[in-house]
Amino acid sequence: MPRPREKKSMLYTRSGDTGTTGLFGGGRVPKDSARVDAYGSVDELNSALGVAASFLEPPRLRSIVGEAQNELFNIGSELASETGVGKAAEAGHLFLDPEAKVARLEALIDEYDAEVPPLRTFILPSRSQAGAQMHFCRTVCRRAERAVVRLSREEAVNAAVIAYLNRLSDLLFVLARYVNKVEGKPEIEWRKG
């Protein structure tokens, strides 16, 4: 009697056991390359936003975070493409209409910034669980932005990705402030010295 064929796992391929990983398009790069660091940081931000969303009460805020998560998947797909923007376009993994997406973030920043008191000094990332998590997401976003900038010094990168991450971190900051206000948790101001 013939032996049944073993089902091949979709979760592991063993191809990365030597310290390389595959890109869209078939190429391989070291796992510590600037490209992998960039899309890995974007992936980490996406996960952090998922945690933040679990603490957010207003459905609209969860929706805004969900939109950002989807865009981060698009950005990650583009960054994980073998030849950057061109190959990503061929594979259908492109961060589309970036100007409109950056403009949307700016509109949201303006809307929510009008709802919080003007800043007089730096504030400590804290207070409500949701607010603190949004502050954490902001810092992860800044790290992802730095990783993409670093990659752009080595390889072609869609400049709109950097602009999007820059604006997204600003939105996360103002949303953290807004959430703390809605939850009645006054911000803690930084005290010099």
C-alpha positions as CSV (number, residue, x, y, z in Angstrom):
1,M,0.0,0.0,0.0
2,P,1.4,3.4,-0.9
3,R,2.2,5.8,1.9
4,P,0.2,9.0,2.0
5,R,2.2,12.1,0.9
6,E,3.0,14.4,3.7
7,K,1.3,17.8,3.5
8,K,3.7,20.6,3.1
9,S,3.4,23.3,5.7
10,M,2.4,26.8,4.6
11,L,3.8,28.2,7.9
12,Y,7.4,27.1,7.4
13,T,9.5,26.5,4.4
14,R,12.9,26.1,6.0
15,S,14.2,28.5,3.2
16,G,15.1,31.1,5.8
17,D,17.1,28.8,8.1
18,T,20.3,30.2,6.6
19,G,19.5,33.8,7.5
20,T,17.9,35.0,4.3
21,T,14.3,35.7,3.4
22,G,12.4,35.9,0.1
23,L,11.0,39.1,-1.5
24,F,8.0,39.5,-3.8
25,G,9.6,38.8,-7.2
26,G,11.6,35.8,-6.0
27,G,14.9,37.5,-4.9
28,R,16.4,36.7,-1.5
29,V,18.1,39.1,1.0
30,P,19.7,38.8,4.4
31,K,17.2,39.0,7.2
32,D,19.1,41.9,8.7
33,S,19.1,44.0,5.5
34,A,17.7,47.5,5.4
35,R,14.8,46.4,3.3
36,V,13.7,43.7,5.8
37,D,14.2,46.1,8.7
38,A,12.0,48.6,6.9
39,Y,9.1,46.3,6.1
40,G,9.5,44.5,9.4
41,S,9.2,47.8,11.3
42,V,6.0,48.6,9.3
43,D,4.7,45.2,10.2
44,E,5.5,45.8,13.9
45,L,3.6,49.1,13.7
46,N,0.6,47.3,12.2
47,S,0.6,44.9,15.1
48,A,0.9,47.6,17.7
49,L,-2.0,49.4,16.1
50,G,-4.1,46.2,16.4
51,V,-3.4,46.2,20.1
52,A,-4.3,49.9,20.4
53,A,-7.6,49.3,18.5
54,S,-8.6,46.7,21.1
55,F,-8.6,49.5,23.7
56,L,-10.4,52.2,21.6
57,E,-14.0,52.8,22.4
58,P,-15.3,55.1,19.7
59,P,-16.0,53.0,16.6
60,R,-14.8,55.8,14.4
61,L,-11.4,55.7,15.9
62,R,-11.2,51.9,15.4
63,S,-12.2,52.6,11.8
64,I,-9.4,55.1,11.4
65,V,-6.9,52.7,12.9
66,G,-8.2,49.9,10.6
67,E,-7.7,52.1,7.5
68,A,-4.1,52.8,8.6
69,Q,-3.5,49.1,9.2
70,N,-4.6,48.3,5.7
71,E,-2.4,51.0,4.2
72,L,0.5,49.7,6.2
73,F,0.0,46.3,4.6
74,N,0.1,48.0,1.2
75,I,3.3,49.8,2.2
76,G,4.8,46.6,3.6
77,S,4.0,44.8,0.3
78,E,5.7,47.5,-1.6
79,L,8.8,47.6,0.6
80,A,9.0,43.7,0.4
81,S,9.1,43.8,-3.4
82,E,12.3,42.7,-5.1
83,T,12.8,45.9,-7.1
84,G,10.8,48.3,-5.1
85,V,8.1,50.3,-6.6
86,G,8.2,48.9,-10.2
87,K,8.1,45.2,-9.2
88,A,5.4,46.0,-6.6
89,A,3.3,47.6,-9.3
90,E,3.6,44.5,-11.5
91,A,2.6,42.3,-8.5
92,G,-0.3,44.5,-7.6
93,H,1.2,45.4,-4.2
94,L,1.4,49.1,-4.6
95,F,0.7,51.9,-2.1
96,L,-1.9,53.6,-4.4
97,D,-2.9,57.3,-4.5
98,P,-0.5,58.3,-1.8
99,E,-1.2,62.1,-2.1
100,A,-4.9,61.5,-1.2
101,K,-4.0,59.3,1.7
102,V,-1.5,61.8,3.1
103,A,-4.2,64.5,2.6
104,R,-6.7,62.3,4.5
105,L,-4.3,62.0,7.4
106,E,-3.8,65.8,7.5
107,A,-7.6,66.3,7.5
108,L,-7.9,63.9,10.5
109,I,-5.0,65.6,12.3
110,D,-6.7,69.0,11.9
111,E,-10.1,67.6,13.0
112,Y,-8.9,65.9,16.2
113,D,-6.3,68.6,17.0
114,A,-9.2,71.1,17.2
115,E,-10.7,68.9,19.9
116,V,-7.8,69.0,22.4
117,P,-6.2,71.8,24.3
118,P,-3.3,73.6,22.7
119,L,0.1,72.2,23.7
120,R,2.0,74.4,26.1
121,T,4.9,72.0,26.7
122,F,5.9,68.4,26.1
123,I,3.6,65.8,27.5
124,L,4.5,62.4,28.9
125,P,3.1,59.4,27.0
126,S,0.7,58.0,29.6
127,R,-2.7,58.2,31.2
128,S,-5.5,56.0,29.7
129,Q,-4.6,52.5,28.4
130,A,-5.8,53.4,24.9
131,G,-4.0,56.8,25.0
132,A,-0.7,55.3,26.2
133,Q,-0.9,52.6,23.5
134,M,-1.5,55.2,20.9
135,H,1.6,57.0,22.1
136,F,3.5,53.7,21.9
137,C,2.3,53.3,18.3
138,R,3.5,56.8,17.5
139,T,7.1,55.8,18.6
140,V,7.0,52.6,16.6
141,C,5.8,54.6,13.6
142,R,8.7,57.0,14.0
143,R,11.1,54.0,14.1
144,A,9.5,52.6,10.9
145,E,9.9,56.0,9.3
146,R,13.6,56.0,10.2
147,A,14.0,52.5,8.8
148,V,12.4,53.5,5.5
149,V,14.6,56.6,5.3
150,R,17.7,54.4,5.9
151,L,16.5,52.1,3.1
152,S,16.0,55.0,0.8
153,R,19.7,55.8,1.1
154,E,20.5,52.4,-0.3
155,E,17.7,51.6,-2.7
156,A,14.8,53.3,-4.5
157,V,11.9,53.9,-2.2
158,N,8.6,55.6,-2.9
159,A,9.0,59.0,-1.2
160,A,5.3,59.0,-0.5
161,V,5.8,56.2,2.0
162,I,8.0,58.4,4.1
163,A,5.5,61.2,4.0
164,Y,2.7,58.9,4.9
165,L,4.6,57.5,7.9
166,N,5.6,61.0,9.0
167,R,2.0,62.2,8.9
168,L,0.6,59.0,10.5
169,S,2.9,59.5,13.5
170,D,1.4,63.0,13.9
171,L,-2.1,61.6,13.7
172,L,-1.3,58.9,16.3
173,F,0.0,61.7,18.6
174,V,-3.2,63.8,18.4
175,L,-5.4,60.7,18.7
176,A,-3.5,59.7,21.9
177,R,-4.3,63.2,23.2
178,Y,-7.9,63.0,22.1
179,V,-8.5,59.6,23.7
180,N,-7.1,60.8,27.0
181,K,-9.4,63.8,26.8
182,V,-12.5,61.7,26.0
183,E,-11.6,59.3,28.9
184,G,-11.2,62.2,31.3
185,K,-7.5,61.5,31.9
186,P,-5.6,64.8,32.0
187,E,-2.2,64.8,30.3
188,I,0.9,64.8,32.4
189,E,3.2,67.7,31.4
190,W,6.9,67.3,31.2
191,R,8.7,69.2,34.0
192,K,12.1,70.5,33.1
193,G,14.9,69.6,35.5
